[in-house]
Amino acid sequence: MEITVRELREEDIPRLAEIEAESFSMPWSAKDFQELFTHSYCRYIVALADGELAGSAGYRNICNEANIDNVVVAPKFRNIGIGSALMREIIAMGEAEHVEGFTLEVRVSNTAALRLYEKFGFVSEGIRPGFYERPREDANIMWKRYTI
């Protein structure tokens, strides 16, 4: 299977919203993704598996800190390297923009995502109690920081 990564395009949004709905209890809507195009500090990419939209990731670069606010892989494309391809590219993009660190929140029960982020050098720096709804759950706050 060939995995390619490129910038998010407007025509990707309908399928990306479907992947969100398949993956999360509180998915982003097509409107949420459309809004990203109005902010110059947002960077979003998609992964394609043999040409089919398989996932997405992105961050908001605020004051040289990249807040990764969405990583999603379609259920049928999980565990084949899509998440790693997305994270590799997101980190490379941030480094090219000279970000000083990346941060994200992840459900404490999402062991697959926790392992992925740890693989890329993220470490836990705290817990946000009750951060997630449906179901109510704490968030693990993770950081990948660079020394300057």
C-alpha positions in Angstrom: 0.0 0.0 0.0 1.3 3.4 -1.0 0.9 6.1 1.7 1.3 9.7 0.6 0.9 12.9 2.7 -0.1 16.3 1.4 -1.8 19.5 2.5 -5.5 19.5 3.3 -7.6 20.7 0.4 -11.2 21.9 0.5 -12.4 18.9 -1.6 -11.1 16.6 1.2 -13.4 18.0 3.8 -16.6 16.0 3.2 -14.7 12.7 3.5 -12.7 14.0 6.4 -15.9 14.9 8.3 -17.1 11.3 7.7 -13.9 9.8 9.1 -14.3 12.1 12.2 -17.8 10.8 12.7 -16.6 7.2 12.4 -13.8 7.8 14.9 -14.9 10.2 17.7 -17.9 10.7 20.0 -17.6 14.4 19.5 -16.4 14.7 15.9 -15.3 17.9 14.1 -17.8 18.9 11.5 -17.2 19.9 7.9 -17.7 23.5 9.0 -14.9 23.1 11.6 -12.5 21.9 9.0 -13.6 24.6 6.5 -12.8 27.3 9.1 -9.1 26.2 9.2 -8.6 27.8 5.8 -9.4 31.2 7.3 -6.5 31.1 9.7 -2.9 31.6 8.5 -1.6 29.9 11.7 -3.3 26.6 11.0 -1.4 23.7 9.3 -3.4 20.7 8.2 -2.4 17.6 6.2 -4.0 14.5 5.0 -2.7 11.0 4.4 -3.8 9.0 1.4 -3.6 5.2 1.2 -3.5 4.1 -2.5 -5.1 7.4 -3.3 -8.0 7.1 -0.7 -8.2 9.6 2.1 -7.1 7.7 5.2 -6.5 10.3 7.8 -5.6 13.8 8.8 -3.6 15.8 11.4 -3.0 19.4 12.1 -1.8 22.1 14.4 -2.2 25.7 15.3 1.1 27.6 15.5 0.5 30.2 18.2 3.6 32.1 19.4 5.9 29.3 18.1 4.1 26.6 20.0 2.3 24.1 17.9 -0.9 22.8 19.4 -1.8 19.6 17.7 -5.6 19.7 17.9 -6.6 16.9 15.7 -5.2 13.6 14.6 -7.6 11.0 13.0 -7.2 7.8 11.0 -10.1 6.0 9.4 -10.9 2.8 11.1 -10.1 0.6 8.1 -6.6 2.2 7.8 -5.4 1.9 11.4 -2.3 0.0 12.4 -0.6 0.3 9.0 1.6 3.4 9.6 -0.8 6.2 8.7 -0.6 7.8 12.1 3.2 7.7 12.0 3.3 9.2 8.5 1.0 12.0 9.7 3.1 12.7 12.9 6.4 12.6 11.0 5.1 15.2 8.5 3.5 17.4 11.2 6.7 17.5 13.2 8.8 18.3 10.1 6.4 21.1 9.2 6.6 22.6 12.7 10.4 22.3 12.8 10.6 24.1 9.5 8.5 26.9 11.1 10.9 26.9 14.1 8.3 25.9 16.7 9.7 25.6 20.2 7.5 22.7 21.1 4.4 20.7 20.3 1.5 20.0 22.7 -1.6 17.9 22.5 -4.3 16.3 24.7 -5.3 12.7 24.4 -7.8 10.5 26.3 -6.0 8.7 29.1 -7.6 5.4 27.9 -6.3 5.8 24.3 -3.3 3.6 24.6 -2.7 3.4 20.8 -2.5 7.2 20.5 -0.4 7.5 23.7 2.1 5.0 22.2 2.2 6.8 18.9 2.9 10.2 20.6 5.6 8.7 22.9 7.3 7.1 19.8 7.7 10.7 18.5 9.2 12.0 21.7 6.1 13.3 23.5 6.0 13.0 27.3 3.2 13.5 29.7 3.3 16.7 31.7 -0.1 16.6 33.4 -3.7 15.6 33.4 -6.8 17.7 32.6 -9.6 16.2 34.7 -12.9 15.7 32.9 -11.6 17.3 29.7 -13.5 15.0 27.4 -17.3 14.5 27.2 -19.2 11.5 25.8 -17.8 9.7 27.7 -16.5 11.9 30.4 -12.7 11.3 30.7 -9.5 12.9 31.7 -7.0 14.1 29.1 -3.3 13.4 29.2 -1.4 16.6 28.4 1.7 15.8 26.3 4.6 17.9 25.1 7.5 17.6 22.8 9.8 20.5 23.6 13.0 21.7 22.0 15.8 23.4 23.9 16.9 26.7 22.4 
